């Protein structure tokens, strides 16, 4: 009996799974996940992502069991693992969802050669994005570098595919052996820092669909305003980790939200703004596909000569949430404790790192990559370059987020700051975003000793802003001379 091996490395779900659906229409199916722990890869899976992957694989395995199938897990070089599976099972066809990451191209080409060698077929399917990047080009047949015309082109010329149901999977006569999820060593050893993460997050397709339903039916109507308030736990969809691991497809999110928009009041733009955020995810993948060094090199080449600072002490203070600026420290501690950070706060902490501290955006990207549950290479790279001013449709370099003003505007009563910085929770609201301006009596009553119980600011905002702008002018001037 012949059948199809379906590689589920990028789509850990049963709904709207094109390769799984196509394989089910042909005959028996063996779902496969290959964990390729490549120590030479530029971006090895981060610690937070490993925790999510462990739980997501267990969830997918249970889901497949419930429909009479099973997940085969193997660790090793994907080419060699799949070659072994072909020889063990006689299944010569391999179906998979195409990855848009640069590192995947070579692996996928090798799969085509492997199947051809065994007189089979390697077939890739879309699904990681709403539209394949090769579909969305300018009139000059070039990739877009500005979001608005890119998104308008998507909406005006392309149709989002209708999501597919769960397929009926036929089992092989004999199943190949599988490793247990625990054997992949994805969970932390020694100190278990994931307890608070596990309390907040529930990986798996079923939980992804529950999160989507909860957000769309209960919270999307207020999304336009609530998405900027970090103290609101329901202000954003929290779908990014689920999308990153393919537990839910972007097409499913799109159609579910689109349908609900018709039930919203005409004056409410929450749904439209939410769909636009899906568009920004799409744009990030578009950029990485066309500019495959986006994860390491500035899209705006003049930033190659930018005078970044080398300051390990400041970098460490930023990483640990010890900068003395409460909104910055609250965001970095939220990231450490929960594996996630509110999007508004991500922009504030990123601006502080690359502009006030003038530390290279790659240092921030690396830290986010290791600590974020939704550490998506496309979104992470594009977003850091956007804030740094060197990416596509980037924020102007002179736009430098002031953490005090941002805190007062989006966390006016300090609820978010107090949640993650309990050592200053007793401060009155007017001082919560700038403790150093409180007099000694107020600090004493709040049980705060600046420099000991909570750090004094590690830098001066005005001075560092001026230095950052001067560095940018220096870069522009040197570029002009070269030209």
Secondary structure, 3 states (H helix, E strand, C coil): CCEEEEECCCCCCCCCCHHHHHHHCCCEEEEEEEECCCCCCCCCCCHHHHHHHHHHHHHHHHHHHHCCCCEEEEECCHHHHHHHHHHHHCCCEEEEECCCCCCHHHHHHHHHHHHHHCCCCEEEECCCCCCCHHHCCCCCCCCCCCHHHHHHHHHHHCCCCCCCCCCCCECCCCCCCCCCHHHHCCCCCCCCCCHHHHHHCCCCHHHHHHHHHHHHHHHHHHHHHHCCCCCCCCCCCCCHHHHHCCCCCHHHHHHHHHHHHCCCCCCCCHHHHHHHHHHHHHHHHHHHHHCCCCCCCCCCHHHHHCCCECCHHHHHHHHHCCCCCHHHHHHHHHHHHHCCCCHHHHHHHHHHHHHHCCECHHHHHHHHHHHCCCCCHHHHHHHHHHHHCCCCCCCCCCCCCCHHHHHHHHCCCCHHHHHHCHHHCCCCHHHCCCHHHCCHHHHHHCCCCECCCECCCCCCHHHHHHHHHHHHHHHHHHHHHHC
